[in-house]
Amino acid sequence: MIIEERFHGPDGSGNGGYVAGRLAGRVLIDTVTVTLRRPPPLDTGLTVTVEDERGHSARLWDGDLLVAEALAGAIVVPPIPPVPFERAVEAAEKYRAQENHPFPGCFVCGPDREPGDGLRLEPGPVGEGTVATPWVPERVPERELVWAALDCPGGWAFDVAGRPAVLGTMTAQVMDVPEAGEQCVVLGLARSREGRKMHAATALYGADGRLLGRAEQIWIEIDPEVFGH
C-alpha cells in the first residue's frame, strides 16, 4: 500500500481518516476500529498483513514499524441527528480555519487545497459542541474517502484552531457512498475530554436524510514541533 502525498493531513503524514479507511478496506467486516500508532508516511511502500484467518484484523507496517492496526469494532450509541443542508452551508461560513488552521494543507479540511484536489470540508458550529459542513462529491467516492470525510469534523467539534490534534483511533461504519453531486452533510460532535484525549463522533447524511456513515473517535492533542519525530 502507498499513501500518496496528495492525501496528507499534517505535512509529511497521511490523513488519519483516509489511511484508516484504506486499511479498513482489507478487513471483512462492517464496523472497523483503526488505531494509528505513528504518523503514516507518504509515498512509501507499506505492507499490510492480515492477522487472522477470518480476515477480521489487519496491520499496516513501514518496514518493521507498526503504523496502524484494524480490528472488528462496534458502535452502540445513537448517531448525531442530521441538520438540513442549508444549515450546514451557513455553518461553514463560520469555519475557524481561515484564522488559525494547524494543518492548512490537510486533504480533508485544509483551506489551502484547491477544489477537486482536497475535500475542502469546512465544519462550523451548529450547536454546543456540534459542527456541520456540506459535502458535495464531484464523483462517487471510494469508501476510504467517506472515512476521510468522517475524520476531521470530529476534531473541529473541539475547535482545534491553534490547538493541534490528530486522530488516534476511529471506529467507523460506512453503510453506503454518496452519489456524484449529492448534497451531503457531515457532522461532528464533541463527546468528552480527558487531558490530551478528546472523544468525538461524526456522521454523514445523504440528501434524502439517509445515514451513509458514522464514526466514534479519539483525538490526541499534539505539539507540532515534535509530531512525527
RODO-2510 file (C-alpha; in nm, 4 decimals, decimal comma):
residues 229
     n   res          X          Y          Z
     1     m     0,0000     0,0000     0,0000
     2     i     0,1219     0,3509    -0,0837
     3     i    -0,0310     0,6655     0,0680
     4     e     0,0162     0,9298    -0,2000
     5     e     0,1337     1,2755    -0,0928
     6     r    -0,1974     1,4237    -0,2061
     7     f    -0,3709     1,2515     0,0860
     8     h    -0,1699     1,4122     0,3642
     9     g    -0,3073     1,5614     0,6844
    10     p    -0,0192     1,7226     0,8709
    11     d     0,2750     1,7913     0,6398
    12     g     0,4637     1,4707     0,5689
    13     s     0,1979     1,2428     0,7180
    14     g    -0,1109     1,0715     0,5765
    15     n    -0,4566     1,1965     0,6709
    16     g    -0,5702     0,9716     0,9547
    17     g    -0,9194     0,9024     0,8282
    18     y    -0,8037     0,8269     0,4749
    19     v    -0,5315     0,5888     0,5943
    20     a    -0,7758     0,4244     0,8362
    21     g    -1,0241     0,3780     0,5529
    22     r    -0,7633     0,2201     0,3273
    23     l    -0,6684    -0,0287     0,5986
    24     a    -1,0317    -0,0928     0,6954
    25     g    -1,0940    -0,1958     0,3359
    26     r    -0,8735    -0,5009     0,3996
    27     v    -1,0952    -0,6193     0,6873
    28     l    -1,4017    -0,8289     0,6025
    29     i    -1,6498    -0,6755     0,8484
    30     d    -1,8889    -0,3800     0,8510
    31     t    -1,7704    -0,1882     1,1589
    32     v    -1,3960    -0,1462     1,1983
    33     t    -1,1769     0,0131     1,4658
    34     v    -0,8478     0,1511     1,3342
    35     t    -0,5759     0,2676     1,5733
    36     l    -0,2957     0,4826     1,4347
    37     r     0,0329     0,4002     1,6085
    38     r     0,2597     0,6514     1,4307
    39     p     0,2282     0,9173     1,1580
    40     p     0,1618     0,7305     0,8305
    41     p     0,4480     0,8016     0,5878
    42     l     0,3754     0,9288     0,2376
    43     d     0,4863     0,7903    -0,0995
    44     t     0,6360     0,4902     0,0782
    45     g     0,5743     0,1223     0,0147
    46     l     0,3854    -0,0032     0,3207
    47     t     0,2984    -0,3647     0,3981
    48     v    -0,0452    -0,4923     0,5020
    49     t    -0,0653    -0,8158     0,6995
    50     v    -0,3943    -0,9956     0,7679
    51     e    -0,3770    -1,1125     1,1272
    52     d    -0,6393    -1,3878     1,1451
    53     e    -0,7831    -1,6483     0,9102
    54     r    -1,1304    -1,4900     0,9153
    55     g    -0,9905    -1,1620     0,7856
    56     h    -1,1179    -0,9678     1,0878
    57     s    -0,7950    -0,7842     1,1646
    58     a    -0,5077    -0,6307     0,9710
    59     r    -0,1918    -0,4321     1,0388
    60     l    -0,0068    -0,1696     0,8373
    61     w     0,3735    -0,1695     0,8534
    62     d     0,6548     0,0605     0,7473
    63     g     0,9314    -0,1969     0,7453
    64     d     0,9240    -0,3360     1,0997
    65     l     0,7455    -0,0286     1,2401
    66     l     0,3733    -0,0694     1,3130
    67     v     0,1838     0,2231     1,1574
    68     a    -0,1786     0,1202     1,2200
    69     e    -0,3964    -0,1744     1,3094
    70     a    -0,7562    -0,2568     1,2238
    71     l    -0,9873    -0,4776     1,4297
    72     a    -1,3551    -0,5624     1,4465
    73     g    -1,5367    -0,2710     1,6107
    74     a    -1,8788    -0,1817     1,7450
    75     i    -2,0806     0,1384     1,7845
    76     v    -2,3563     0,1200     2,0452
    77     v    -2,4573     0,4860     2,0820
    78     p    -2,7113     0,6678     1,8618
    79     p    -2,5773     0,8715     1,5676
    80     i    -2,5634     1,2507     1,5683
    81     p    -2,9011     1,3836     1,4475
    82     p    -2,8922     1,5396     1,0995
    83     v    -2,9288     1,9071     1,0144
    84     p    -3,0563     2,0487     0,6837
    85     f    -2,8050     2,1064     0,4047
    86     e    -2,8767     2,4799     0,4106
    87     r    -2,7868     2,4977     0,7797
    88     a    -2,4582     2,3197     0,7117
    89     v    -2,3817     2,5751     0,4391
    90     e    -2,4423     2,8567     0,6882
    91     a    -2,2241     2,6830     0,9485
    92     a    -1,9361     2,6513     0,7021
    93     e    -1,9226     3,0304     0,6772
    94     k    -1,8132     3,0302     1,0441
    95     y    -1,5309     2,7791     0,9911
    96     r    -1,2340     2,8819     1,2067
    97     a    -0,9647     2,7527     0,9720
    98     q    -0,9048     3,0800     0,7918
    99     e    -0,7900     3,2297     1,1222
   100     n    -0,5549     2,9636     1,2507
   101     h    -0,5576     2,6189     1,0880
   102     p    -0,2973     2,3831     1,2387
   103     f    -0,2641     2,1871     0,9109
   104     p    -0,3768     2,4180     0,6255
   105     g    -0,2795     2,1656     0,3588
   106     c    -0,4915     1,8817     0,5028
   107     f    -0,6600     1,6757     0,2295
   108     v    -0,9935     1,6840     0,4132
   109     c    -1,0250     2,0246     0,5797
   110     g    -0,7296     2,2317     0,4607
   111     p    -0,8222     2,5754     0,3206
   112     d    -0,5046     2,5796     0,1100
   113     r    -0,6216     2,2890    -0,1073
   114     e    -0,7695     2,3573    -0,4495
   115     p    -1,1288     2,2483    -0,5218
   116     g    -1,1206     1,8984    -0,6673
   117     d    -0,7799     1,8282    -0,5115
   118     g    -0,8843     1,8235    -0,1455
   119     l    -1,2299     1,7710     0,0037
   120     r    -1,2219     2,1249     0,1484
   121     l    -1,4705     2,0452     0,4264
   122     e    -1,5433     2,3483     0,6448
   123     p    -1,7023     2,2353     0,9739
   124     g    -1,8663     2,5262     1,1520
   125     p    -2,0801     2,5421     1,4679
   126     v    -2,4484     2,4437     1,4661
   127     g    -2,4882     2,3997     1,8426
   128     e    -2,2958     2,3450     2,1635
   129     g    -2,0095     2,1099     2,0794
   130     t    -2,1533     2,0292     1,7362
   131     v    -2,0279     2,1280     1,3916
   132     a    -2,1579     2,0670     1,0404
   133     t    -2,0257     2,1065     0,6885
   134     p    -2,1689     2,0477     0,3430
   135     w    -2,0027     1,7915     0,1186
   136     v    -2,0939     1,7602    -0,2490
   137     p    -1,8613     1,5000    -0,4027
   138     e    -1,7869     1,5587    -0,7691
   139     r    -1,7967     1,1837    -0,8368
   140     v    -1,8974     0,8712    -0,6494
   141     p    -1,6308     0,8451    -0,3765
   142     e    -1,4416     0,5346    -0,2741
   143     r    -1,5148     0,4167     0,0785
   144     e    -1,1807     0,5430     0,2052
   145     l    -1,2912     0,8937     0,1037
   146     v    -1,6035     0,8502     0,3160
   147     w    -1,3745     0,7547     0,6059
   148     a    -1,1730     1,0693     0,5307
   149     a    -1,4850     1,2867     0,5300
   150     l    -1,5829     1,1331     0,8654
   151     d    -1,2419     1,2231     1,0119
   152     c    -1,1725     1,5946     1,0568
   153     p    -1,5196     1,7216     1,1585
   154     g    -1,4719     1,5309     1,4855
   155     g    -1,1615     1,7319     1,5664
   156     w    -1,3262     2,0614     1,4735
   157     a    -1,6065     1,9856     1,7204
   158     f    -1,3410     2,0719     1,9804
   159     d    -1,2294     2,3803     1,7850
   160     v    -0,8712     2,2748     1,7184
   161     a    -0,7707     2,6093     1,5667
   162     g    -0,4422     2,6942     1,7350
   163     r    -0,4502     2,3689     1,9370
   164     p    -0,3320     2,0959     1,7007
   165     a    -0,4729     1,7472     1,7457
   166     v    -0,4510     1,4316     1,5380
   167     l    -0,6694     1,1253     1,5047
   168     g    -0,5659     0,8400     1,7328
   169     t    -0,8472     0,5861     1,6995
   170     m    -1,1504     0,5733     1,4725
   171     t    -1,4341     0,3213     1,4765
   172     a    -1,6447     0,3643     1,1645
   173     q    -1,9291     0,2061     0,9762
   174     v    -1,9983     0,3010     0,6138
   175     m    -2,3458     0,1945     0,5051
   176     d    -2,3335     0,3485     0,1574
   177     v    -2,1456     0,6043    -0,0506
   178     p    -2,2917     0,9310    -0,1832
   179     e    -2,3915     0,9784    -0,5428
   180     a    -2,1962     1,2182    -0,7626
   181     g    -2,3177     1,5718    -0,6938
   182     e    -2,5289     1,4683    -0,3937
   183     q    -2,5766     1,7413    -0,1326
   184     c    -2,4473     1,5664     0,1793
   185     v    -2,3912     1,6896     0,5344
   186     v    -2,1094     1,5810     0,7661
   187     l    -2,1492     1,6470     1,1392
   188     g    -1,9039     1,6364     1,4271
   189     l    -1,9854     1,6136     1,7984
   190     a    -1,7555     1,6695     2,0968
   191     r    -1,8449     1,3910     2,3424
   192     s    -1,5888     1,4331     2,6235
   193     r    -1,2329     1,5310     2,7050
   194     e    -0,9725     1,3646     2,9292
   195     g    -0,6486     1,5600     2,9390
   196     r    -0,4964     1,5423     2,5904
   197     k    -0,7563     1,2865     2,4751
   198     m    -1,0748     1,4068     2,3085
   199     h    -1,3682     1,1752     2,2365
   200     a    -1,5707     1,2758     1,9313
   201     a    -1,8353     1,1407     1,6962
   202     t    -1,9111     1,2098     1,3308
   203     a    -2,1915     1,1251     1,0902
   204     l    -2,2540     1,1594     0,7162
   205     y    -2,6057     1,2071     0,5811
   206     g    -2,7247     1,1997     0,2215
   207     a    -2,9571     1,4468     0,0527
   208     d    -3,2619     1,2386     0,1459
   209     g    -3,1587     1,2188     0,5114
   210     r    -3,0275     0,8616     0,4960
   211     l    -2,7325     0,7823     0,7206
   212     l    -2,4398     0,6967     0,4921
   213     g    -2,1704     0,6553     0,7558
   214     r    -2,0764     0,7273     1,1146
   215     a    -1,7757     0,7137     1,3419
   216     e    -1,6604     0,7337     1,7030
   217     q    -1,3122     0,8756     1,7540
   218     i    -1,0311     0,9524     1,9954
   219     w    -0,8219     1,2580     1,9115
   220     i    -0,4863     1,3379     2,0717
   221     e    -0,3575     1,6910     2,1275
   222     i    -0,0007     1,7196     1,9998
   223     d     0,2968     1,9501     1,9963
   224     p     0,3507     2,0169     1,6237
   225     e     0,7206     2,0761     1,6869
   226     v     0,7759     1,7132     1,7850
   227     f     0,4952     1,5367     1,5915
   228     g     0,6411     1,2667     1,3713
   229     h     0,9892     1,2862     1,5233
***
